[in-house]
Amino acid sequence: MAKYRIAVVNSSSFGQVFKEHWQALEEIGEVERFMLPTDIDGKSLAEKLQGFNVVVASVTPNFNQEFFDNKDELLLISRHGIGYNNVDLAAAKAHGTKVTIVSPLVERNAVAENVLANLMALVRQTVPAGDAIKADHYEDRARFMGNQFSGKTFGIIGAGNIGSRVAELFGIFGGPVLINDPDPKAPEGWLENNNVQRVSLDELLERADYISLNASLNDDDYHLIDAAALKKVKKGVYFVNHARGALIDENAMLAAVEAGQVGGYAADTMEVEPVRADHPFLKNEHFLITPHTSAYTYECLHGMGEKCVSDVQNIVNERPLVRELTAKL
């Protein structure tokens, strides 16, 4: 049996576009891809991964206390992405498992640019307009009315690595850019140089024409945008969420869109993934839902794969890990 057995869990992209990343892992040990239910319980997950001592993991499933309580030796979880949301770091440390993520800078431009792309596609009805051409309904083009971005007010909830880049991109339209973040780590002069104002959440909700959700998910942010929050927004506001699906209450958002309080909602991440075709958002033209593809640029995926490969190489060669958080707890 190989000394190192590597499980690639719930990542449909690692080693697919850049096959050299998969080959690099095969030079280290046995490699197997697992596509598991996103809500698999910790014990079942541990049973599936018995004998594997290295994991390259997507944003799902959850590597929780129950998982670590039932898992045999596990040297490393290398996240094929940013964020530790699906890993219990304290349990990992107690189990002797190192946990790493991709540097946020790798995904910064890819995700922020997709925020703008999907929001503009929704507002300008790009997808249904294109579908009309395919259906030979060119003459229906007057149906596809949208709104401009120039001079409007933009809000960003969560102004970290990606949110700050979204703010910079929104700034090209010349309108006010509002951010709400309890601890924005902006360099000196960044707010002034980018025409950005720090405001309360209530003020942002009340003033913004377009709102991007870029907060990390924690107990305080779960369903941050709920029915009460949606009553405060400017009528016809558009939301875009490329951070975490659970930042919104989906039932409340659906009701607000159907009532016309919210003009539309674009999301690349949902509370439950994968999203199935019977989801009510998909039956309403005021929603644009994409399958968690914000990081899917060649540049970004290459950088993510390189980082995961280097993590595995470093762990087997007993070299220091980059962005290894367990040592900091």
C-alpha positions in Angstrom: 0.0 0.0 0.0 1.2 3.5 -0.8 2.6 5.5 2.1 0.4 8.4 1.0 -3.2 8.1 -0.1 -4.7 11.3 -1.3 -8.5 12.0 -1.5 -9.8 14.8 -3.7 -13.2 15.5 -2.2 -16.0 17.3 -3.9 -13.8 19.3 -6.3 -15.0 18.8 -9.8 -12.2 21.0 -11.2 -9.0 20.0 -9.5 -6.9 18.0 -12.0 -9.4 18.3 -14.8 -8.3 21.4 -16.6 -4.7 21.3 -15.4 -4.0 17.6 -15.5 -0.4 18.2 -14.4 -1.7 18.9 -10.9 -3.3 15.4 -10.7 -0.1 13.9 -12.1 2.0 15.6 -9.6 0.0 14.1 -6.8 0.2 10.7 -8.4 4.0 11.0 -8.2 3.5 11.2 -4.4 1.0 8.4 -3.8 -2.4 6.9 -4.7 -5.0 9.6 -5.7 -8.8 9.1 -5.8 -11.6 11.5 -6.4 -14.7 11.4 -4.2 -18.0 13.2 -5.0 -20.0 12.9 -1.8 -23.3 14.4 -0.6 -22.7 17.9 0.6 -24.6 17.1 3.8 -22.9 13.8 4.6 -22.6 13.3 8.3 -19.1 13.3 9.9 -19.0 9.6 10.8 -20.0 8.5 7.3 -17.5 10.9 5.8 -14.7 9.5 7.9 -15.7 6.0 6.9 -15.5 6.9 3.2 -12.1 8.4 3.7 -10.6 5.6 5.9 -7.0 5.0 4.8 -6.5 8.3 3.2 -4.0 10.5 5.0 -4.2 13.6 2.8 -7.3 15.4 1.6 -7.7 18.1 -1.0 -11.2 19.5 -0.2 -13.7 21.8 -1.9 -16.1 24.0 0.0 -18.1 20.9 1.0 -18.6 18.6 2.9 -18.1 19.6 6.5 -15.1 18.2 8.3 -16.5 18.5 11.7 -15.8 17.1 15.2 -17.7 13.9 14.4 -15.5 13.4 11.4 -12.3 13.8 13.3 -13.5 11.6 16.2 -13.9 8.8 13.7 -11.0 9.4 11.2 -7.8 7.4 11.2 -4.5 9.2 10.5 -5.0 12.4 8.6 -2.0 14.6 8.0 -3.4 17.4 5.9 -6.6 19.0 4.6 -5.7 21.3 1.8 -8.6 23.5 0.8 -9.0 23.9 -2.9 -10.3 27.4 -2.3 -10.4 30.1 0.3 -12.1 30.0 3.7 -12.1 27.5 6.5 -15.9 27.4 6.9 -16.3 23.7 6.4 -13.4 22.6 8.7 -13.6 22.5 12.5 -10.1 23.9 13.1 -10.0 23.1 16.8 -10.9 19.4 16.1 -8.3 19.3 13.3 -5.6 20.6 15.6 -6.5 18.1 18.4 -6.4 15.3 15.7 -3.0 16.5 14.5 -4.2 17.5 11.1 -2.8 20.5 9.4 -5.3 22.7 7.5 -4.4 25.1 4.6 -6.3 27.3 2.2 -5.4 29.0 -1.1 -4.2 32.5 -0.7 -7.1 34.9 -1.0 -5.2 36.9 -3.6 -5.5 33.9 -6.0 -9.3 34.3 -6.2 -9.6 38.0 -5.7 -9.9 39.2 -9.3 -11.7 36.2 -10.6 -14.5 36.3 -8.0 -14.8 40.1 -7.9 -15.0 40.3 -11.7 -17.7 37.6 -11.8 -19.7 39.6 -9.2 -19.8 42.4 -11.7 -20.4 40.2 -14.7 -23.4 38.3 -13.2 -24.9 41.5 -11.7 -24.8 43.3 -15.0 -26.1 40.2 -16.8 -29.1 40.1 -14.5 -29.8 43.9 -14.6 -29.5 44.1 -18.4 -31.4 40.8 -19.0 -28.5 39.5 -21.0 -29.5 35.8 -20.7 -33.2 36.1 -21.6 -32.3 38.5 -24.4 -29.9 35.9 -25.9 -32.5 33.2 -25.4 -35.0 35.3 -27.4 -32.6 35.3 -30.4 -32.2 31.5 -30.2 -36.0 31.2 -30.2 -36.3 33.5 -33.3 -38.0 36.3 -31.3 -35.7 39.2 -32.3 -38.7 41.5 -32.5 -39.4 41.0 -28.8 -36.3 43.0 -27.9 -38.3 45.9 -26.3 -39.1 43.4 -23.5 -35.6 43.4 -22.2 -35.4 46.7 -20.4 -32.7 47.2 -17.7 -31.1 49.9 -15.6 -27.9 51.8 -15.9 -25.0 51.5 -13.4 -23.5 54.9 -14.0 -24.0 57.3 -11.1 -25.9 54.8 -9.0 -25.1 54.0 -5.3 -23.4 50.8 -4.6 -23.2 48.8 -1.3 -20.7 46.1 -0.3 -21.3 44.1 2.8 -18.0 42.6 3.8 -15.0 44.6 2.5 -12.2 42.1 2.9 -10.0 40.6 0.2 -12.8 40.2 -2.5 -15.2 42.8 -1.2 -12.6 45.5 -1.4 -11.9 44.6 -5.1 -15.7 44.7 -5.8 -15.7 48.2 -4.3 -12.9 49.2 -6.7 -14.8 47.8 -9.7 -18.0 49.5 -8.7 -16.1 52.8 -8.4 -15.6 52.9 -12.2 -19.3 53.9 -12.5 -18.8 57.2 -10.7 -21.4 56.9 -8.0 -21.0 56.6 -4.2 -19.6 53.3 -3.0 -20.7 52.3 0.6 -19.1 49.5 2.6 -20.2 47.9 5.8 -17.6 45.8 7.6 -16.8 45.7 11.3 -13.1 45.5 10.7 -12.1 46.5 7.1 -8.4 45.9 6.6 -7.9 48.7 4.1 -4.5 50.2 3.6 -4.1 53.9 4.5 -5.8 56.1 2.0 -7.8 53.3 0.3 -11.2 54.6 1.3 -10.5 58.2 0.0 -8.7 57.0 -3.2 -11.6 54.8 -4.2 -14.5 57.1 -3.2 -15.6 54.6 -0.6 -17.6 55.5 2.6 -17.9 53.3 5.7 -21.5 53.3 6.8 -23.8 51.3 9.1 -25.7 48.3 7.7 -29.0 50.1 7.9 -27.7 53.1 6.0 -26.2 50.9 3.3 -29.5 49.0 2.9 -31.5 52.2 2.7 -29.3 54.0 0.2 -27.8 51.5 -2.2 -29.2 50.7 -5.7 -26.9 47.6 -6.0 -25.7 45.5 -3.1 -22.9 42.9 -3.1 -22.6 40.4 -0.3 -19.0 39.6 0.3 -19.0 38.8 4.0 -17.6 35.6 5.5 -20.1 33.3 7.2 -20.2 33.1 10.9 -22.9 32.9 13.6 -23.5 36.7 13.4 -23.9 36.7 9.6 -26.2 33.7 9.2 -29.3 34.9 7.3 -28.0 38.5 7.7 -30.3 39.5 4.9 -33.7 38.4 6.3 -37.2 39.7 6.0 -36.5 42.5 8.4 -33.5 43.7 6.5 -35.3 43.5 3.2 -38.0 45.9 4.5 -35.3 48.5 4.8 -34.0 48.5 1.3 -34.7 50.9 -1.5 -37.5 49.6 -3.7 -36.1 47.9 -6.8 -32.6 47.2 -5.3 -30.5 44.4 -6.8 -28.5 42.0 -4.8 -25.5 39.9 -5.8 -24.1 37.1 -3.6 -20.8 35.4 -4.5 -19.7 34.8 -0.9 -21.8 32.3 1.1 -25.4 31.3 0.3 -26.5 31.3 3.9 -25.9 35.1 4.2 -29.5 35.4 3.0 -32.8 33.9 4.0 -33.9 32.4 0.7 -37.6 32.4 1.5 -37.4 36.1 2.5 -35.5 37.0 -0.7 -38.0 35.1 -2.9 -40.9 36.9 -1.2 -39.2 40.3 -1.6 -38.5 39.8 -5.3 -42.1 38.5 -6.0 -43.4 41.6 -4.2 -41.2 43.9 -6.2 -39.3 45.2 -3.2 -36.1 43.7 -4.7 -35.5 44.1 -8.4 -33.5 40.9 -8.7 -31.0 38.6 -7.1 -27.8 37.1 -8.7 -25.9 34.4 -6.8 -23.0 32.0 -7.5 -23.4 30.4 -4.1 -26.5 28.9 -2.4 -27.2 27.7 1.1 -27.7 24.1 -0.2 -25.5 22.9 -3.1 -25.7 21.4 -5.6 -28.8 23.4 -6.6 -31.5 21.3 -8.2 -33.8 22.3 -11.1 -36.9 22.5 -8.9 -35.5 25.4 -6.7 -38.0 28.2 -6.8 -35.4 30.8 -7.7 -35.0 29.1 -11.0 -38.6 29.6 -11.9 -38.4 33.4 -11.6 -36.8 35.6 -14.3 -35.6 38.1 -11.7 -33.0 35.6 -10.4 -29.7 34.6 -12.0 -28.1 31.5 -10.3 -24.8 30.1 -11.5 -23.2 26.8 -10.2 -20.4 28.2 -8.0 -18.1 29.1 -10.9 -16.7 32.4 -9.8 -13.2 30.9 -9.4 -13.4 29.3 -12.8 -10.9 31.3 -14.7 -7.8 29.6 -16.1 -5.6 31.9 -14.1 -7.4 31.3 -10.9 -7.8 27.5 -11.2 -4.1 27.2 -12.1 -3.1 29.1 -9.0 -5.4 27.1 -6.8 -4.2 23.8 -8.1 -0.5 24.9 -7.7 -1.1 25.8 -4.1 -2.8 22.4 -3.2 0.0 20.5 -4.9 2.6 22.5 -3.1 0.8 21.8 0.2 0.9 18.1 -0.3 4.6 18.2 -1.4 5.5 20.2 1.6 3.7 17.9 4.1 5.3 14.8 2.7 8.7 16.4 2.7 8.3 17.9 6.2 8.6 21.4 4.9 6.7 24.4 6.4 3.2 24.9 5.1 2.0 28.3 3.8 -1.2 29.6 5.4 -1.3 26.7 7.9 -3.8 27.9 10.5 -3.7 25.2 13.1 -0.4 26.4 14.5 -2.0 29.8 15.2 -5.0 28.6 17.3 
